[in-house]
Amino acid sequence: MNLAAVKWTETNKVNRFWHKDPACGPAIGEEKWLGWIDIVEREQRELAAFAALAADVKAAGFTSVLLLGMGGSSLCPEVLAVTFGRQPGFPALHIVDSTDPSQ
């Protein structure tokens, strides 16, 4: 086991990390971005709201959805769109992406 892994084990950092302890990182604002750690559980609690939104979009007859993103913010939606393609009865997803803030 490498030295970093030993230190994480000795200081219980893995458990502390999953409990959003910002001291596990380099102290540059981790408390602001640790929310992703429990995103799956939080999003699962919203399944009914997501299903209702999907039903509303389908019922409204939209044919297209446009996502404007920049870099990483549009990467996941693009991967999902390519992976699953357009779903019957739902609008096509179009993504405009740039890494240039002035665009």
PLY file of the C-alpha trace (Angstrom):
ply
format ascii 1.0
element vertex 103
property float x
property float y
property float z
element edge 102
property int vertex1
property int vertex2
end_header
0.00 0.00 0.00
1.39 3.43 -0.84
2.07 6.08 1.79
-0.97 8.23 0.94
-3.30 5.23 1.25
-1.75 4.31 4.60
-2.25 7.85 5.90
-5.88 7.93 4.70
-6.48 4.63 6.48
-4.73 5.68 9.68
-6.64 8.98 9.90
-10.02 7.51 8.91
-10.12 9.89 5.93
-12.24 7.62 3.74
-15.08 7.64 6.26
-14.60 11.35 6.91
-14.65 12.06 3.16
-18.01 10.29 2.73
-19.31 12.40 5.61
-18.21 15.56 3.74
-15.35 16.54 6.01
-13.65 19.43 4.15
-10.46 18.81 6.12
-9.80 15.79 3.88
-8.79 18.06 1.01
-6.24 20.81 0.42
-8.36 23.48 2.17
-9.38 25.44 -0.90
-13.13 25.56 -0.47
-14.05 21.86 -0.40
-17.14 22.64 1.67
-18.53 24.31 -1.46
-18.23 21.30 -3.74
-18.68 18.25 -1.53
-22.39 18.14 -2.36
-21.81 15.62 -5.14
-20.94 12.93 -2.62
-24.58 12.14 -1.81
-26.10 13.28 -5.12
-27.50 9.83 -5.95
-29.48 9.62 -2.72
-30.74 13.20 -3.06
-31.79 12.76 -6.69
-33.55 9.46 -5.93
-35.79 11.36 -3.51
-36.86 13.55 -6.46
-37.90 10.77 -8.86
-41.59 11.69 -8.71
-40.81 15.33 -9.58
-38.61 14.23 -12.50
-41.33 11.90 -13.77
-43.89 14.72 -13.55
-41.60 17.06 -15.49
-41.04 14.39 -18.17
-44.79 13.86 -18.46
-45.38 17.62 -18.79
-42.74 17.93 -21.53
-44.16 14.94 -23.40
-47.74 16.21 -23.08
-46.77 19.70 -24.29
-45.48 18.24 -27.55
-42.04 19.84 -27.52
-39.92 18.63 -30.43
-36.53 19.99 -29.30
-34.66 20.94 -26.15
-31.56 23.14 -26.34
-28.90 22.91 -23.66
-26.31 25.67 -23.58
-23.22 24.60 -21.70
-19.58 25.28 -21.18
-17.05 22.48 -20.90
-17.86 19.94 -18.21
-21.37 21.25 -17.55
-22.59 19.87 -20.87
-20.40 16.78 -21.10
-22.69 14.43 -19.16
-25.86 15.45 -21.02
-23.99 14.98 -24.32
-22.78 11.51 -23.32
-26.31 10.53 -22.25
-27.80 11.90 -25.50
-25.33 9.95 -27.61
-25.66 6.81 -25.48
-29.46 6.63 -25.34
-30.48 8.67 -28.39
-33.85 10.31 -28.79
-36.58 8.57 -26.84
-39.93 7.99 -28.55
-42.46 10.68 -27.70
-39.87 13.04 -26.24
-38.02 16.00 -27.75
-34.60 15.74 -29.35
-31.77 17.09 -27.19
-29.44 19.57 -28.92
-26.30 20.72 -27.13
-24.28 23.86 -27.80
-20.97 23.72 -25.98
-17.93 25.94 -25.79
-14.91 26.38 -23.57
-14.62 30.03 -24.59
-16.39 32.27 -22.02
-16.76 35.09 -24.55
-18.92 32.94 -26.78
0 1
1 2
2 3
3 4
4 5
5 6
6 7
7 8
8 9
9 10
10 11
11 12
12 13
13 14
14 15
15 16
16 17
17 18
18 19
19 20
20 21
21 22
22 23
23 24
24 25
25 26
26 27
27 28
28 29
29 30
30 31
31 32
32 33
33 34
34 35
35 36
36 37
37 38
38 39
39 40
40 41
41 42
42 43
43 44
44 45
45 46
46 47
47 48
48 49
49 50
50 51
51 52
52 53
53 54
54 55
55 56
56 57
57 58
58 59
59 60
60 61
61 62
62 63
63 64
64 65
65 66
66 67
67 68
68 69
69 70
70 71
71 72
72 73
73 74
74 75
75 76
76 77
77 78
78 79
79 80
80 81
81 82
82 83
83 84
84 85
85 86
86 87
87 88
88 89
89 90
90 91
91 92
92 93
93 94
94 95
95 96
96 97
97 98
98 99
99 100
100 101
101 102
